[in-house]
Structures are given as structure tokens and as C-alpha cells.
Amino acid sequence: MFTSQGPTLRELAVQALSSIEDGYDLLAPKFDHTPFRTPDRMLHAVADTLRGLGPFDAGLDVCCGTGAGVETLLPLCRERVTGVDFSAGMLARAQAAVEPRDGGPAVEWVRADARALPFTGAFDLAVSFGAFGHFLPAERPRLFAEVHGALRPGGVFAFPVGAPQRMTSPLYWALLGFDGVMRVRNLLWKPSFVMYYRTFPLRGVLEDLLRAGFTMRLRPLEELGRRGDGSPHWCLVEARKV
């Protein structure tokens, strides 16, 4: 599951018993060597789809982590790309890893909570990868409203969503078990570490996006294949600010 360069079991245990912010500060130096980092294959598939929706002047990566999403935005944006995260450790790692391209957009890093973004009408494009499990369902409307406010009229908020796992899939039970363990952990130990895999159902997400002022379209990520019934394994949610 982890490479030899990844965190040890003890380091993961310490992280799991920390707050979200402290946990990611601790994990940051080794984060890119864990399965939690969004795979390059996913990033490339999203970039290929977004390329047909541009051009974009300014891009925002919400909960940018160590910067993989920011690197994905660099070829897509003409003026600047901003990564925002509330973990100082992850931002420091991102700043060290991501280098602006000659003649490309400027890169900036901002430490902030995604539920209180310090931007108003500043971006044409916002993306997020693998971070939504850190927000409880009741927090989604506020999160989406903040992204909506950060976008210019007509701006796009885009993120990948996977097809629901079937009950016969081992992954279904693995994710269900993980969420159960996290709920018990958060009942018994403080501070809480909010990270769930089954709290982001597509129907509820689309309803919250609509209420936040977006119109939506689902775009299949064909590079990631299709299931036996012909449906895509992954889609890109294209939420456009009205």
C-alpha cells in the first residue's frame, strides 16, 4: 500500500489521533508516497477534459495539498494559479515542489479554510481533488457557496466523482469499514479527524451545487474506462457559475 518512502505505521497512528490540520502537517513530507495523493492518471484525465472548456486566465485549487492539482492547472491557465490549503505543512511542501514555468502563469499559495475563502470573483476555474471527505454533508452548502463566490460569472468549478461501488465489490466493504472506524474514533477521541469516503453522494452534491447557484453537467472521464454495464468509472462534474 505504501512505498518504503512513505509514512510508518507509527507515523500514521500519530496522524490519525491528531486534528486534521496537525495530521496533515505531520504527513506532508511523505504525503506524495501514499495512496492518498491523487494519481497522475486521474489528474491527466481531468486536465484533458478541462482543456476543451477553456481558455482560463486564473485557476484555483481548493485544498491543494502538496500541489499536484496546481501543477495540473499550469498548462490550462494563462495568468495565475493559486493553491489554497489550511495545512501550513502541505503548503510548504507544495511551494518547494511546484516551480512556475517560464512564460507560464504566476503561482501563489494561500493558507485558508475552504469554508472561508479570501477571494471574491477572482477565478475562471476552480478544481478540487480528493478533499471532500474532510467536509461533513452539512458543510457542503457553505463550501460550495465559498467556491461560487470566488469565481467570476461563467466560471467553472470542476472535480471528479467515481461511480458508486457495488455491494459485491471488496472496495465497497473496505470504504464502509473505514468510515465506521473513523466514526468510532471521533466519538472516543478529540480532536476529531473528519475523513469519510461515503459522505459525498452525487445526488446530494448536485442538489447543493444547484442551491449554491451553479448549473451542472457530467462529463465522462473516458481515459479511466467504463464498467461492464457501459457506465463510466469516473465523471467530471462541471459546475458553472450562472
N, C-alpha and C positions, 0 to 999 in steps of 0.2 A: 504493500500500500504506500509506503514512504521509501524514499531513497536513503542511502547512507548519509546524505547531506541534510536530511530533514530532521524534525524535532524528535527527541527521545520520548519514550512513554512517560517518563517523569515530567518532562517539559510540557507535554500535552495535558497531563493531570493538573499541573500548576495553572496552566492557562484556563482549563475548564472550571477551576474553582475561583477564578478572578472575575472581575467585571468584563463586559465586552471590550471597553476601551483598554483596560490594562492587559487583558488577554491578548489582544492584537498587538499591543506594544511589545509584548514578550515574544510573540510568534513572528513578528515582522522579518527578522534576519533570515529566517528559514522558510517563510511562507511559500516562496516560489518552488520549493521542493516538496510540497504537499499536494494531495488531490483537491484541496480547496481552491487552488488557483485555477481560474477559468482556462480550459485547454486552448491551445493555439488554433486547433481546428474549428472550434466554436467562434473564436474571435474573427478568423478569416471568413467564415460563412456570413457572419453579421456584417462585416465590412463590405463584402461583395454585394449584399443586398442594399445596404445604405448608399453605396456608390450610385445606384440608379435613382436615388431620391434627392440628391444634392443638385447644385453645389451648396456647401455650407461655409459660412465665414467663421463662426465661433462655435466650438463644441465644448460640452461639459460632461465629465464622467462622474456620476453620483456614486459615492462610496468607492473611490478609485483604488483603494488598497495599495499594492506595490506598483501600480502604473501600467498594467498590461492593457487596460482599456484605453488609457491615454495614448499609448503607442499606436493602437488601432485607429484612433481618430486623426492622427497626424497627417496621413495622406488624404484625408477626406475634408479637412478644414483649411481655409486659405489664410486666416488672420491669427487665430489663437485657439489654444486648447487648454482647458482648466480641469484639474483634478481636485475633487473635494472629498475629504475624509475626516473623521473626528479622532482618529488614532495618529498621534504625533510620530510614533514609531513606523507606521506604514507609510506616512508621507515622507519621512526621511529616507526610507528605503527607495521609494518611488523617485524622489528627486535625484538620488545617486544613480539610479538605473536608467532613467529615461533622458536621452540627450536630444535637444532641439535639432532639427535638420537645417542644413544650410539652405537659405531661401525659403524655408517652410514656416509654418505658423509658430508664434511665440508659445511657450509653455509656462503655465503658472500653477502653483499649488496653494490650496486654501484649506485651513483647518476649520471645520464647521460641522455641525449636526445637520444631516439631511432633512430633518424636520424643522429646520430654521435656516434656510439657505440665505446667504447675504447678497443675493442678486435680484435684480428686477429688470425684466425684458432685455437680458444681455446675450442670449444664445439662440442660435438657429437649430441646434441639435443637442439633445441630452441622451445619454445612454447609462445603463447600469448593468453590471454582470455579477450574479451570484450573491447579491446582498440582501434580497428581500426577506430572507428567513430571519433577519435581525429585527424585523418590524412586526409587531402583533397586528392582527387584522383590524383592530380598532384604530391603529395608527396609519393605515394606508391612506385614508382620505386626506389627512394632513400632509403626508409625504407627497402625494400626487399634486396637491394644491401648491406646495412649495416649488415643485418642478415646473408646474404650469406658470407660476409667477416669474420664474427665471427665464422662460422662453419668450422670444419675440412672437408677435402674431404670425401664425402659419408655421411656427417652429415644431420640430418633431421630437417626441420622447420615444425612444426605441429600446427594447430589451427582449431577449429570447425567453421563451417558455417551452417546457417539454410536455409531450403528450402524457396523460395520466398513466401511471403504471397499472397493469392488470393485477388482480389478486393472486394470479398464478405465478407472478414474477417474484423471484427472490429479493429483488430490489424493493418491491412494494413492502415486504415484511421488514427488510432492513431499515428503511426510512421510517416506517411505523414504530419500530422498536427504538430507533434513535430519538424520535420525538417523545416517546414515552419516558425514556431515561432522562431527557432534558427537563421534562415537566416535574418529575420526581426531584431531580437535582434542585430546581428552582423553588420547590416547596420547602426543601430541607436546608438550603444553603443560601446565604446572602453574601455579597450582592448577586443579583440574578445575572445569568448569561443567556440572553434571548437568542436562540438559534434553532429554528424549526424548519423542516423540509416540506411539511404538508399543510401549511397555513396560507398558501398563495394560489387558491383555485382560480382558474381562468375566468369563470363566470362572474365571481365576486370582484375580481380585479377589473374586468371590463366595466362593470357597473360603477365602481369607484372612479375609474377614469372618466366615464361619461359625466358623472356628477361634478368632477373637477373642471370640466369644460373642454374635454378632448373629444375628437371624433377618432374612431379606431378602424384599423384594417389589420388582418393577419396575413403575413407573407411566409409561405413555407420556406424553410432553410434546406433547399434541395441537396446541398453538399453533405448534409448529415443523414440522408437516406429516408426511407419510408418503411412503415410497418407492413406486416403481412396483409392487412386489410386495405393498403394503399394510402393510409393517412400518414402525414409527415411525423417523424420522430420529434422534430422541433420546428417552431414557428417564431417569427419575429413579430412582436406587437409594434405596430406603427401607430402611435397616438399623436394626433396632430392638434395643436392649439388652434381653436377657432378664432 
